[in-house]
C-alpha cells in the first residue's frame, strides 16, 4: 500500500479518535441521559469550551479529510505517487494530528498556520495528480 493510502487510512483513524474523544467528554459533561434521548430540546447544560473546540476541530477534520481523500484517490488512480506526494501525505497527517490540540488549547494564530500547512499539502498532492 502506498504511503499516501496509509496516510489516508491513518487520517480516518484520527477522525474516529477525535469523535470518540469529543463524545466521551460531552457525555461526561452534559450527561448520558441527554445523548440517549431524541435531543429535541436544548442540553441540560453546555459542554466546556474545550469540548466545544474539540467538536469544531472534528467538524473541520471532516471537511479537510474529504479533500484529502479526493486528492489521494485521484493520485492513486492516476498512478502518480512519488516521494513528494508521500511526504505531503505525511505532512497532512501530521498537521491534522497537531490541529486537535492546537484547537482544543486555543493556540491562536498557530492553529491557523497548522491548518494551512495541511491544506496546502493536500493541494500539492492534487496538483501532482492532475498535471500531465
Buried (B, 14 or more C-beta within 10 A) or exposed (E): EBBBBBBBEBBBEBBEEBBEBBBEBBBEBBBEEBEEEEEEEEBEEEBBEBBBBBBEBBEBBEEBBEBBBBBBBBBBEEEBBEEEBBBBBBBBBBBBBBBBBBBBEEBEEEBEEBBEBBBBBBBBBBEBBEEE
